[in-house]
Amino acid sequence: MSDPLRVVVGEDDVLMREGIARLLAEAGCEVVAQAGDAEELLRKALAHHPDVVIADVQMPPGHGDDGLRAALELRRQRPETAVLVLS
C-alpha cells in the first residue's frame, strides 16, 4: 500500500477550508496543514513538504491575487510540489 497523498490547504473562508480538508481526509489524503492567508500558506507549504498544495486565488492579506502569488512562489522554490488553484 502506498503512502497517503500529503496536502496543504490554503483558503481564507474557514467553512470552505474545513470542508475541503474533511473531504480530502475522507478520501484517504493526509492534510498536513491548513492556512488562512497567503503568507501562512507559503510558510506551511515550505515547512511540511506536501505532495499537493490547494490554494485559493484571493486570500489575505491583500485579498487580490495573494494566494496565486504564493502558489507561484512555492512552485519556484519547490517545483516538485503539485499546485491546485481555486478561483
PDB file of N, CA, C and O in Angstrom:
ATOM      1  N   MET A   1       0.836  -1.181   0.000  1.00  0.00           N
ATOM      2  CA  MET A   1       0.000   0.000   0.000  1.00  0.00           C
ATOM      3  C   MET A   1       0.883   1.246   0.000  1.00  0.00           C
ATOM      4  O   MET A   1       1.866   1.307   0.738  1.00  0.00           O
ATOM      5  N   SER A   2       0.541   2.233  -0.817  1.00  0.00           N
ATOM      6  CA  SER A   2       1.348   3.450  -0.905  1.00  0.00           C
ATOM      7  C   SER A   2       0.962   4.430   0.199  1.00  0.00           C
ATOM      8  O   SER A   2      -0.117   4.339   0.783  1.00  0.00           O
ATOM      9  N   ASP A   3       1.852   5.354   0.466  1.00  0.00           N
ATOM     10  CA  ASP A   3       1.596   6.387   1.471  1.00  0.00           C
ATOM     11  C   ASP A   3       0.480   7.304   0.994  1.00  0.00           C
ATOM     12  O   ASP A   3       0.319   7.502  -0.210  1.00  0.00           O
ATOM     13  N   PRO A   4      -0.294   7.866   1.916  1.00  0.00           N
ATOM     14  CA  PRO A   4      -1.352   8.792   1.519  1.00  0.00           C
ATOM     15  C   PRO A   4      -0.764  10.078   0.950  1.00  0.00           C
ATOM     16  O   PRO A   4       0.342  10.486   1.306  1.00  0.00           O
ATOM     17  N   LEU A   5      -1.514  10.697   0.074  1.00  0.00           N
ATOM     18  CA  LEU A   5      -1.136  11.980  -0.514  1.00  0.00           C
ATOM     19  C   LEU A   5      -1.125  13.034   0.578  1.00  0.00           C
ATOM     20  O   LEU A   5      -2.113  13.194   1.295  1.00  0.00           O
ATOM     21  N   ARG A   6      -0.018  13.755   0.712  1.00  0.00           N
ATOM     22  CA  ARG A   6       0.114  14.812   1.732  1.00  0.00           C
ATOM     23  C   ARG A   6      -0.311  16.143   1.113  1.00  0.00           C
ATOM     24  O   ARG A   6       0.178  16.529   0.052  1.00  0.00           O
ATOM     25  N   VAL A   7      -1.228  16.840   1.790  1.00  0.00           N
ATOM     26  CA  VAL A   7      -1.837  18.045   1.223  1.00  0.00           C
ATOM     27  C   VAL A   7      -1.801  19.193   2.224  1.00  0.00           C
ATOM     28  O   VAL A   7      -2.008  19.000   3.421  1.00  0.00           O
ATOM     29  N   VAL A   8      -1.531  20.404   1.706  1.00  0.00           N
ATOM     30  CA  VAL A   8      -1.706  21.646   2.458  1.00  0.00           C
ATOM     31  C   VAL A   8      -2.846  22.404   1.785  1.00  0.00           C
ATOM     32  O   VAL A   8      -2.861  22.564   0.565  1.00  0.00           O
ATOM     33  N   VAL A   9      -3.801  22.869   2.594  1.00  0.00           N
ATOM     34  CA  VAL A   9      -4.971  23.581   2.076  1.00  0.00           C
ATOM     35  C   VAL A   9      -4.873  25.049   2.475  1.00  0.00           C
ATOM     36  O   VAL A   9      -4.748  25.371   3.657  1.00  0.00           O
ATOM     37  N   GLY A  10      -4.930  25.941   1.480  1.00  0.00           N
ATOM     38  CA  GLY A  10      -4.930  27.381   1.714  1.00  0.00           C
ATOM     39  C   GLY A  10      -6.234  27.990   1.241  1.00  0.00           C
ATOM     40  O   GLY A  10      -6.503  28.045   0.041  1.00  0.00           O
ATOM     41  N   GLU A  11      -7.043  28.448   2.183  1.00  0.00           N
ATOM     42  CA  GLU A  11      -8.357  29.040   1.881  1.00  0.00           C
ATOM     43  C   GLU A  11      -8.705  29.946   3.051  1.00  0.00           C
ATOM     44  O   GLU A  11      -8.625  29.522   4.204  1.00  0.00           O
ATOM     45  N   ASP A  12      -9.093  31.192   2.774  1.00  0.00           N
ATOM     46  CA  ASP A  12      -9.374  32.110   3.872  1.00  0.00           C
ATOM     47  C   ASP A  12     -10.756  31.915   4.492  1.00  0.00           C
ATOM     48  O   ASP A  12     -10.968  32.305   5.641  1.00  0.00           O
ATOM     49  N   ASP A  13     -11.684  31.334   3.775  1.00  0.00           N
ATOM     50  CA  ASP A  13     -13.007  31.053   4.334  1.00  0.00           C
ATOM     51  C   ASP A  13     -12.925  29.766   5.164  1.00  0.00           C
ATOM     52  O   ASP A  13     -12.641  28.695   4.628  1.00  0.00           O
ATOM     53  N   VAL A  14     -13.173  29.877   6.463  1.00  0.00           N
ATOM     54  CA  VAL A  14     -12.988  28.756   7.379  1.00  0.00           C
ATOM     55  C   VAL A  14     -13.868  27.560   7.016  1.00  0.00           C
ATOM     56  O   VAL A  14     -13.396  26.422   7.020  1.00  0.00           O
ATOM     57  N   LEU A  15     -15.134  27.806   6.705  1.00  0.00           N
ATOM     58  CA  LEU A  15     -16.025  26.691   6.364  1.00  0.00           C
ATOM     59  C   LEU A  15     -15.567  25.971   5.101  1.00  0.00           C
ATOM     60  O   LEU A  15     -15.588  24.742   5.037  1.00  0.00           O
ATOM     61  N   MET A  16     -15.159  26.733   4.107  1.00  0.00           N
ATOM     62  CA  MET A  16     -14.672  26.131   2.859  1.00  0.00           C
ATOM     63  C   MET A  16     -13.383  25.342   3.115  1.00  0.00           C
ATOM     64  O   MET A  16     -13.222  24.223   2.630  1.00  0.00           O
ATOM     65  N   ARG A  17     -12.471  25.942   3.884  1.00  0.00           N
ATOM     66  CA  ARG A  17     -11.194  25.275   4.184  1.00  0.00           C
ATOM     67  C   ARG A  17     -11.421  23.977   4.945  1.00  0.00           C
ATOM     68  O   ARG A  17     -10.843  22.946   4.601  1.00  0.00           O
ATOM     69  N   GLU A  18     -12.256  24.021   5.971  1.00  0.00           N
ATOM     70  CA  GLU A  18     -12.539  22.821   6.754  1.00  0.00           C
ATOM     71  C   GLU A  18     -13.264  21.770   5.910  1.00  0.00           C
ATOM     72  O   GLU A  18     -13.014  20.574   6.055  1.00  0.00           O
ATOM     73  N   GLY A  19     -14.155  22.217   5.033  1.00  0.00           N
ATOM     74  CA  GLY A  19     -14.860  21.276   4.161  1.00  0.00           C
ATOM     75  C   GLY A  19     -13.921  20.574   3.204  1.00  0.00           C
ATOM     76  O   GLY A  19     -14.010  19.361   3.014  1.00  0.00           O
ATOM     77  N   ILE A  20     -13.026  21.330   2.604  1.00  0.00           N
ATOM     78  CA  ILE A  20     -12.043  20.739   1.690  1.00  0.00           C
ATOM     79  C   ILE A  20     -11.164  19.743   2.443  1.00  0.00           C
ATOM     80  O   ILE A  20     -10.923  18.632   1.971  1.00  0.00           O
ATOM     81  N   ALA A  21     -10.688  20.153   3.622  1.00  0.00           N
ATOM     82  CA  ALA A  21      -9.823  19.268   4.414  1.00  0.00           C
ATOM     83  C   ALA A  21     -10.557  17.987   4.792  1.00  0.00           C
ATOM     84  O   ALA A  21      -9.978  16.902   4.740  1.00  0.00           O
ATOM     85  N   ARG A  22     -11.801  18.102   5.164  1.00  0.00           N
ATOM     86  CA  ARG A  22     -12.565  16.912   5.556  1.00  0.00           C
ATOM     87  C   ARG A  22     -12.786  15.972   4.376  1.00  0.00           C
ATOM     88  O   ARG A  22     -12.636  14.758   4.510  1.00  0.00           O
ATOM     89  N   LEU A  23     -13.142  16.528   3.227  1.00  0.00           N
ATOM     90  CA  LEU A  23     -13.326  15.692   2.030  1.00  0.00           C
ATOM     91  C   LEU A  23     -12.031  14.979   1.658  1.00  0.00           C
ATOM     92  O   LEU A  23     -12.046  13.800   1.305  1.00  0.00           O
ATOM     93  N   LEU A  24     -10.924  15.688   1.736  1.00  0.00           N
ATOM     94  CA  LEU A  24      -9.633  15.072   1.419  1.00  0.00           C
ATOM     95  C   LEU A  24      -9.295  13.957   2.407  1.00  0.00           C
ATOM     96  O   LEU A  24      -8.839  12.885   2.009  1.00  0.00           O
ATOM     97  N   ALA A  25      -9.519  14.214   3.687  1.00  0.00           N
ATOM     98  CA  ALA A  25      -9.236  13.199   4.703  1.00  0.00           C
ATOM     99  C   ALA A  25     -10.111  11.970   4.505  1.00  0.00           C
ATOM    100  O   ALA A  25      -9.632  10.842   4.623  1.00  0.00           O
ATOM    101  N   GLU A  26     -11.381  12.176   4.206  1.00  0.00           N
ATOM    102  CA  GLU A  26     -12.286  11.049   3.971  1.00  0.00           C
ATOM    103  C   GLU A  26     -11.899  10.257   2.723  1.00  0.00           C
ATOM    104  O   GLU A  26     -12.215   9.072   2.614  1.00  0.00           O
ATOM    105  N   ALA A  27     -11.215  10.913   1.780  1.00  0.00           N
ATOM    106  CA  ALA A  27     -10.762  10.241   0.565  1.00  0.00           C
ATOM    107  C   ALA A  27      -9.418   9.542   0.764  1.00  0.00           C
ATOM    108  O   ALA A  27      -8.898   8.913  -0.158  1.00  0.00           O
ATOM    109  N   GLY A  28      -8.851   9.656   1.985  1.00  0.00           N
ATOM    110  CA  GLY A  28      -7.606   8.966   2.273  1.00  0.00           C
ATOM    111  C   GLY A  28      -6.362   9.821   2.183  1.00  0.00           C
ATOM    112  O   GLY A  28      -5.252   9.305   2.320  1.00  0.00           O
ATOM    113  N   CYS A  29      -6.517  11.115   1.955  1.00  0.00           N
ATOM    114  CA  CYS A  29      -5.365  12.021   1.927  1.00  0.00           C
ATOM    115  C   CYS A  29      -4.995  12.430   3.334  1.00  0.00           C
ATOM    116  O   CYS A  29      -5.829  12.386   4.239  1.00  0.00           O
ATOM    117  N   GLU A  30      -3.759  12.824   3.523  1.00  0.00           N
ATOM    118  CA  GLU A  30      -3.298  13.336   4.807  1.00  0.00           C
ATOM    119  C   GLU A  30      -3.164  14.854   4.695  1.00  0.00           C
ATOM    120  O   GLU A  30      -2.251  15.352   4.035  1.00  0.00           O
ATOM    121  N   VAL A  31      -4.061  15.578   5.329  1.00  0.00           N
ATOM    122  CA  VAL A  31      -3.996  17.044   5.332  1.00  0.00           C
ATOM    123  C   VAL A  31      -2.999  17.422   6.428  1.00  0.00           C
ATOM    124  O   VAL A  31      -3.298  17.327   7.619  1.00  0.00           O
ATOM    125  N   VAL A  32      -1.811  17.851   6.003  1.00  0.00           N
ATOM    126  CA  VAL A  32      -0.727  18.105   6.953  1.00  0.00           C
ATOM    127  C   VAL A  32      -0.769  19.513   7.516  1.00  0.00           C
ATOM    128  O   VAL A  32      -0.172  19.776   8.560  1.00  0.00           O
ATOM    129  N   ALA A  33      -1.475  20.440   6.836  1.00  0.00           N
ATOM    130  CA  ALA A  33      -1.583  21.808   7.340  1.00  0.00           C
ATOM    131  C   ALA A  33      -2.700  22.533   6.613  1.00  0.00           C
ATOM    132  O   ALA A  33      -3.085  22.181   5.498  1.00  0.00           O
ATOM    133  N   GLN A  34      -3.208  23.561   7.288  1.00  0.00           N
ATOM    134  CA  GLN A  34      -4.202  24.447   6.707  1.00  0.00           C
ATOM    135  C   GLN A  34      -3.745  25.878   6.952  1.00  0.00           C
ATOM    136  O   GLN A  34      -3.095  26.171   7.955  1.00  0.00           O
ATOM    137  N   ALA A  35      -4.095  26.769   6.020  1.00  0.00           N
ATOM    138  CA  ALA A  35      -3.690  28.167   6.134  1.00  0.00           C
ATOM    139  C   ALA A  35      -4.836  29.082   5.735  1.00  0.00           C
ATOM    140  O   ALA A  35      -5.600  28.783   4.817  1.00  0.00           O
ATOM    141  N   GLY A  36      -4.941  30.204   6.442  1.00  0.00           N
ATOM    142  CA  GLY A  36      -5.995  31.162   6.161  1.00  0.00           C
ATOM    143  C   GLY A  36      -5.547  32.401   5.426  1.00  0.00           C
ATOM    144  O   GLY A  36      -6.375  33.234   5.055  1.00  0.00           O
ATOM    145  N   ASP A  37      -4.241  32.540   5.207  1.00  0.00           N
ATOM    146  CA  ASP A  37      -3.749  33.667   4.402  1.00  0.00           C
ATOM    147  C   ASP A  37      -2.561  33.203   3.562  1.00  0.00           C
ATOM    148  O   ASP A  37      -1.996  32.135   3.797  1.00  0.00           O
ATOM    149  N   ALA A  38      -2.200  34.014   2.592  1.00  0.00           N
ATOM    150  CA  ALA A  38      -1.187  33.621   1.612  1.00  0.00           C
ATOM    151  C   ALA A  38       0.193  33.436   2.231  1.00  0.00           C
ATOM    152  O   ALA A  38       0.922  32.518   1.853  1.00  0.00           O
ATOM    153  N   GLU A  39       0.555  34.290   3.168  1.00  0.00           N
ATOM    154  CA  GLU A  39       1.870  34.179   3.794  1.00  0.00           C
ATOM    155  C   GLU A  39       1.981  32.887   4.604  1.00  0.00           C
ATOM    156  O   GLU A  39       3.000  32.198   4.562  1.00  0.00           O
ATOM    157  N   GLU A  40       0.925  32.576   5.334  1.00  0.00           N
ATOM    158  CA  GLU A  40       0.886  31.338   6.117  1.00  0.00           C
ATOM    159  C   GLU A  40       0.904  30.116   5.192  1.00  0.00           C
ATOM    160  O   GLU A  40       1.544  29.110   5.496  1.00  0.00           O
ATOM    161  N   LEU A  41       0.206  30.212   4.076  1.00  0.00           N
ATOM    162  CA  LEU A  41       0.178  29.118   3.102  1.00  0.00           C
ATOM    163  C   LEU A  41       1.583  28.807   2.600  1.00  0.00           C
ATOM    164  O   LEU A  41       2.001  27.649   2.595  1.00  0.00           O
ATOM    165  N   LEU A  42       2.305  29.825   2.181  1.00  0.00           N
ATOM    166  CA  LEU A  42       3.659  29.603   1.675  1.00  0.00           C
ATOM    167  C   LEU A  42       4.553  29.043   2.767  1.00  0.00           C
ATOM    168  O   LEU A  42       5.304  28.096   2.533  1.00  0.00           O
ATOM    169  N   ARG A  43       4.479  29.615   3.947  1.00  0.00           N
ATOM    170  CA  ARG A  43       5.304  29.156   5.065  1.00  0.00           C
ATOM    171  C   ARG A  43       5.034  27.683   5.399  1.00  0.00           C
ATOM    172  O   ARG A  43       5.973  26.903   5.561  1.00  0.00           O
ATOM    173  N   LYS A  44       3.768  27.304   5.500  1.00  0.00           N
ATOM    174  CA  LYS A  44       3.420  25.929   5.844  1.00  0.00           C
ATOM    175  C   LYS A  44       3.736  24.959   4.711  1.00  0.00           C
ATOM    176  O   LYS A  44       4.159  23.830   4.960  1.00  0.00           O
ATOM    177  N   ALA A  45       3.535  25.390   3.471  1.00  0.00           N
ATOM    178  CA  ALA A  45       3.850  24.515   2.341  1.00  0.00           C
ATOM    179  C   ALA A  45       5.349  24.235   2.263  1.00  0.00           C
ATOM    180  O   ALA A  45       5.759  23.117   1.951  1.00  0.00           O
ATOM    181  N   LEU A  46       6.157  25.240   2.542  1.00  0.00           N
ATOM    182  CA  LEU A  46       7.608  25.027   2.532  1.00  0.00           C
ATOM    183  C   LEU A  46       8.047  24.169   3.709  1.00  0.00           C
ATOM    184  O   LEU A  46       8.981  23.377   3.577  1.00  0.00           O
ATOM    185  N   ALA A  47       7.398  24.309   4.848  1.00  0.00           N
ATOM    186  CA  ALA A  47       7.789  23.568   6.049  1.00  0.00           C
ATOM    187  C   ALA A  47       7.367  22.108   6.009  1.00  0.00           C
ATOM    188  O   ALA A  47       8.097  21.243   6.494  1.00  0.00           O
ATOM    189  N   HIS A  48       6.193  21.816   5.436  1.00  0.00           N
ATOM    190  CA  HIS A  48       5.631  20.467   5.508  1.00  0.00           C
ATOM    191  C   HIS A  48       5.944  19.574   4.308  1.00  0.00           C
ATOM    192  O   HIS A  48       5.667  18.376   4.349  1.00  0.00           O
ATOM    193  N   HIS A  49       6.511  20.132   3.247  1.00  0.00           N
ATOM    194  CA  HIS A  49       6.863  19.351   2.055  1.00  0.00           C
ATOM    195  C   HIS A  49       5.702  18.483   1.556  1.00  0.00           C
ATOM    196  O   HIS A  49       5.859  17.269   1.427  1.00  0.00           O
ATOM    197  N   PRO A  50       4.539  19.084   1.274  1.00  0.00           N
ATOM    198  CA  PRO A  50       3.403  18.276   0.816  1.00  0.00           C
ATOM    199  C   PRO A  50       3.590  17.809  -0.623  1.00  0.00           C
ATOM    200  O   PRO A  50       4.440  18.318  -1.354  1.00  0.00           O
ATOM    201  N   ASP A  51       2.781  16.831  -1.012  1.00  0.00           N
ATOM    202  CA  ASP A  51       2.736  16.413  -2.408  1.00  0.00           C
ATOM    203  C   ASP A  51       1.930  17.414  -3.235  1.00  0.00           C
ATOM    204  O   ASP A  51       2.240  17.681  -4.396  1.00  0.00           O
ATOM    205  N   VAL A  52       0.880  17.965  -2.601  1.00  0.00           N
ATOM    206  CA  VAL A  52      -0.052  18.876  -3.281  1.00  0.00           C
ATOM    207  C   VAL A  52      -0.380  20.042  -2.360  1.00  0.00           C
ATOM    208  O   VAL A  52      -0.528  19.874  -1.150  1.00  0.00           O
ATOM    209  N   VAL A  53      -0.491  21.231  -2.956  1.00  0.00           N
ATOM    210  CA  VAL A  53      -0.986  22.406  -2.258  1.00  0.00           C
ATOM    211  C   VAL A  53      -2.233  22.881  -2.984  1.00  0.00           C
ATOM    212  O   VAL A  53      -2.228  23.047  -4.204  1.00  0.00           O
ATOM    213  N   ILE A  54      -3.306  23.098  -2.223  1.00  0.00           N
ATOM    214  CA  ILE A  54      -4.527  23.674  -2.771  1.00  0.00           C
ATOM    215  C   ILE A  54      -4.568  25.120  -2.304  1.00  0.00           C
ATOM    216  O   ILE A  54      -4.529  25.388  -1.103  1.00  0.00           O
ATOM    217  N   ALA A  55      -4.648  26.056  -3.251  1.00  0.00           N
ATOM    218  CA  ALA A  55      -4.583  27.477  -2.914  1.00  0.00           C
ATOM    219  C   ALA A  55      -5.742  28.238  -3.541  1.00  0.00           C
ATOM    220  O   ALA A  55      -6.034  28.087  -4.727  1.00  0.00           O
ATOM    221  N   ASP A  56      -6.392  29.054  -2.732  1.00  0.00           N
ATOM    222  CA  ASP A  56      -7.392  29.987  -3.225  1.00  0.00           C
ATOM    223  C   ASP A  56      -6.655  31.152  -3.872  1.00  0.00           C
ATOM    224  O   ASP A  56      -5.604  31.563  -3.380  1.00  0.00           O
ATOM    225  N   VAL A  57      -7.182  31.686  -4.956  1.00  0.00           N
ATOM    226  CA  VAL A  57      -6.540  32.817  -5.630  1.00  0.00           C
ATOM    227  C   VAL A  57      -6.558  34.049  -4.740  1.00  0.00           C
ATOM    228  O   VAL A  57      -5.522  34.667  -4.495  1.00  0.00           O
ATOM    229  N   GLN A  58      -7.736  34.398  -4.261  1.00  0.00           N
ATOM    230  CA  GLN A  58      -7.894  35.619  -3.466  1.00  0.00           C
ATOM    231  C   GLN A  58      -7.832  35.273  -1.984  1.00  0.00           C
ATOM    232  O   GLN A  58      -8.735  34.640  -1.437  1.00  0.00           O
ATOM    233  N   MET A  59      -6.750  35.702  -1.351  1.00  0.00           N
ATOM    234  CA  MET A  59      -6.541  35.446   0.074  1.00  0.00           C
ATOM    235  C   MET A  59      -5.989  36.704   0.722  1.00  0.00           C
ATOM    236  O   MET A  59      -5.438  37.571   0.043  1.00  0.00           O
ATOM    237  N   PRO A  60      -6.139  36.802   2.051  1.00  0.00           N
ATOM    238  CA  PRO A  60      -5.467  37.886   2.759  1.00  0.00           C
ATOM    239  C   PRO A  60      -3.955  37.718   2.612  1.00  0.00           C
ATOM    240  O   PRO A  60      -3.511  36.601   2.346  1.00  0.00           O
ATOM    241  N   PRO A  61      -3.164  38.734   2.765  1.00  0.00           N
ATOM    242  CA  PRO A  61      -3.560  39.984   3.366  1.00  0.00           C
ATOM    243  C   PRO A  61      -4.207  40.974   2.410  1.00  0.00           C
ATOM    244  O   PRO A  61      -4.953  41.843   2.861  1.00  0.00           O
ATOM    245  N   GLY A  62      -3.958  40.884   1.128  1.00  0.00           N
ATOM    246  CA  GLY A  62      -4.448  41.895   0.202  1.00  0.00           C
ATOM    247  C   GLY A  62      -5.785  41.599  -0.438  1.00  0.00           C
ATOM    248  O   GLY A  62      -6.410  42.495  -1.006  1.00  0.00           O
ATOM    249  N   HIS A  63      -6.231  40.366  -0.359  1.00  0.00           N
ATOM    250  CA  HIS A  63      -7.480  39.907  -0.988  1.00  0.00           C
ATOM    251  C   HIS A  63      -7.489  40.144  -2.500  1.00  0.00           C
ATOM    252  O   HIS A  63      -8.552  40.233  -3.115  1.00  0.00           O
ATOM    253  N   GLY A  64      -6.314  40.243  -3.082  1.00  0.00           N
ATOM    254  CA  GLY A  64      -6.192  40.314  -4.539  1.00  0.00           C
ATOM    255  C   GLY A  64      -5.799  38.935  -5.028  1.00  0.00           C
ATOM    256  O   GLY A  64      -6.528  37.963  -4.831  1.00  0.00           O
ATOM    257  N   ASP A  65      -4.655  38.858  -5.659  1.00  0.00           N
ATOM    258  CA  ASP A  65      -4.165  37.565  -6.154  1.00  0.00           C
ATOM    259  C   ASP A  65      -3.086  36.984  -5.241  1.00  0.00           C
ATOM    260  O   ASP A  65      -2.187  36.280  -5.700  1.00  0.00           O
ATOM    261  N   ASP A  66      -3.184  37.285  -3.950  1.00  0.00           N
ATOM    262  CA  ASP A  66      -2.154  36.865  -2.989  1.00  0.00           C
ATOM    263  C   ASP A  66      -1.962  35.351  -2.957  1.00  0.00           C
ATOM    264  O   ASP A  66      -0.828  34.875  -2.896  1.00  0.00           O
ATOM    265  N   GLY A  67      -3.044  34.598  -2.997  1.00  0.00           N
ATOM    266  CA  GLY A  67      -2.942  33.143  -2.980  1.00  0.00           C
ATOM    267  C   GLY A  67      -2.253  32.608  -4.229  1.00  0.00           C
ATOM    268  O   GLY A  67      -1.455  31.674  -4.155  1.00  0.00           O
ATOM    269  N   LEU A  68      -2.563  33.201  -5.366  1.00  0.00           N
ATOM    270  CA  LEU A  68      -1.921  32.807  -6.623  1.00  0.00           C
ATOM    271  C   LEU A  68      -0.431  33.125  -6.577  1.00  0.00           C
ATOM    272  O   LEU A  68       0.391  32.314  -7.005  1.00  0.00           O
ATOM    273  N   ARG A  69      -0.081  34.292  -6.066  1.00  0.00           N
ATOM    274  CA  ARG A  69       1.335  34.652  -5.971  1.00  0.00           C
ATOM    275  C   ARG A  69       2.084  33.726  -5.016  1.00  0.00           C
ATOM    276  O   ARG A  69       3.242  33.389  -5.263  1.00  0.00           O
ATOM    277  N   ALA A  70       1.429  33.309  -3.923  1.00  0.00           N
ATOM    278  CA  ALA A  70       2.056  32.349  -3.007  1.00  0.00           C
ATOM    279  C   ALA A  70       2.272  31.011  -3.702  1.00  0.00           C
ATOM    280  O   ALA A  70       3.310  30.374  -3.522  1.00  0.00           O
ATOM    281  N   ALA A  71       1.291  30.585  -4.500  1.00  0.00           N
ATOM    282  CA  ALA A  71       1.414  29.324  -5.239  1.00  0.00           C
ATOM    283  C   ALA A  71       2.555  29.393  -6.249  1.00  0.00           C
ATOM    284  O   ALA A  71       3.307  28.431  -6.405  1.00  0.00           O
ATOM    285  N   LEU A  72       2.685  30.517  -6.928  1.00  0.00           N
ATOM    286  CA  LEU A  72       3.776  30.684  -7.889  1.00  0.00           C
ATOM    287  C   LEU A  72       5.138  30.665  -7.200  1.00  0.00           C
ATOM    288  O   LEU A  72       6.091  30.079  -7.714  1.00  0.00           O
ATOM    289  N   GLU A  73       5.226  31.303  -6.045  1.00  0.00           N
ATOM    290  CA  GLU A  73       6.487  31.303  -5.293  1.00  0.00           C
ATOM    291  C   GLU A  73       6.819  29.891  -4.805  1.00  0.00           C
ATOM    292  O   GLU A  73       7.978  29.475  -4.828  1.00  0.00           O
ATOM    293  N   LEU A  74       5.813  29.173  -4.371  1.00  0.00           N
ATOM    294  CA  LEU A  74       6.031  27.782  -3.970  1.00  0.00           C
ATOM    295  C   LEU A  74       6.558  26.962  -5.142  1.00  0.00           C
ATOM    296  O   LEU A  74       7.503  26.190  -4.979  1.00  0.00           O
ATOM    297  N   ARG A  75       5.968  27.116  -6.305  1.00  0.00           N
ATOM    298  CA  ARG A  75       6.427  26.372  -7.495  1.00  0.00           C
ATOM    299  C   ARG A  75       7.859  26.756  -7.860  1.00  0.00           C
ATOM    300  O   ARG A  75       8.627  25.919  -8.335  1.00  0.00           O
ATOM    301  N   ARG A  76       8.219  28.027  -7.637  1.00  0.00           N
ATOM    302  CA  ARG A  76       9.589  28.458  -7.926  1.00  0.00           C
ATOM    303  C   ARG A  76      10.567  27.775  -6.970  1.00  0.00           C
ATOM    304  O   ARG A  76      11.631  27.313  -7.383  1.00  0.00           O
ATOM    305  N   GLN A  77      10.194  27.716  -5.684  1.00  0.00           N
ATOM    306  CA  GLN A  77      11.100  27.140  -4.688  1.00  0.00           C
ATOM    307  C   GLN A  77      11.041  25.618  -4.625  1.00  0.00           C
ATOM    308  O   GLN A  77      12.046  24.971  -4.328  1.00  0.00           O
ATOM    309  N   ARG A  78       9.877  25.044  -4.902  1.00  0.00           N
ATOM    310  CA  ARG A  78       9.683  23.600  -4.824  1.00  0.00           C
ATOM    311  C   ARG A  78       8.903  23.117  -6.050  1.00  0.00           C
ATOM    312  O   ARG A  78       7.717  22.809  -5.940  1.00  0.00           O
ATOM    313  N   PRO A  79       9.547  23.049  -7.204  1.00  0.00           N
ATOM    314  CA  PRO A  79       8.837  22.682  -8.430  1.00  0.00           C
ATOM    315  C   PRO A  79       8.247  21.285  -8.401  1.00  0.00           C
ATOM    316  O   PRO A  79       7.373  20.978  -9.211  1.00  0.00           O
ATOM    317  N   GLU A  80       8.693  20.434  -7.498  1.00  0.00           N
ATOM    318  CA  GLU A  80       8.158  19.075  -7.417  1.00  0.00           C
ATOM    319  C   GLU A  80       6.790  19.027  -6.733  1.00  0.00           C
ATOM    320  O   GLU A  80       6.110  18.002  -6.792  1.00  0.00           O
ATOM    321  N   THR A  81       6.381  20.115  -6.089  1.00  0.00           N
ATOM    322  CA  THR A  81       5.089  20.161  -5.406  1.00  0.00           C
ATOM    323  C   THR A  81       3.996  20.529  -6.402  1.00  0.00           C
ATOM    324  O   THR A  81       4.081  21.553  -7.081  1.00  0.00           O
ATOM    325  N   ALA A  82       2.976  19.690  -6.483  1.00  0.00           N
ATOM    326  CA  ALA A  82       1.833  19.974  -7.351  1.00  0.00           C
ATOM    327  C   ALA A  82       0.977  21.062  -6.698  1.00  0.00           C
ATOM    328  O   ALA A  82       0.856  21.119  -5.474  1.00  0.00           O
ATOM    329  N   VAL A  83       0.384  21.922  -7.532  1.00  0.00           N
ATOM    330  CA  VAL A  83      -0.426  23.021  -7.023  1.00  0.00           C
ATOM    331  C   VAL A  83      -1.774  23.011  -7.745  1.00  0.00           C
ATOM    332  O   VAL A  83      -1.834  22.945  -8.973  1.00  0.00           O
ATOM    333  N   LEU A  84      -2.848  23.078  -6.965  1.00  0.00           N
ATOM    334  CA  LEU A  84      -4.204  23.224  -7.494  1.00  0.00           C
ATOM    335  C   LEU A  84      -4.709  24.577  -7.010  1.00  0.00           C
ATOM    336  O   LEU A  84      -4.784  24.826  -5.806  1.00  0.00           O
ATOM    337  N   VAL A  85      -5.057  25.458  -7.964  1.00  0.00           N
ATOM    338  CA  VAL A  85      -5.513  26.806  -7.625  1.00  0.00           C
ATOM    339  C   VAL A  85      -7.015  26.881  -7.807  1.00  0.00           C
ATOM    340  O   VAL A  85      -7.541  26.541  -8.867  1.00  0.00           O
ATOM    341  N   LEU A  86      -7.711  27.334  -6.755  1.00  0.00           N
ATOM    342  CA  LEU A  86      -9.159  27.511  -6.799  1.00  0.00           C
ATOM    343  C   LEU A  86      -9.480  28.990  -7.006  1.00  0.00           C
ATOM    344  O   LEU A  86      -8.833  29.864  -6.429  1.00  0.00           O
ATOM    345  N   SER A  87     -10.484  29.255  -7.833  1.00  0.00           N
ATOM    346  CA  SER A  87     -10.891  30.649  -8.009  1.00  0.00           C
ATOM    347  C   SER A  87     -12.373  30.804  -7.805  1.00  0.00           C
ATOM    348  O   SER A  87     -12.898  31.913  -7.914  1.00  0.00           O
TER     349      SER A  87
END
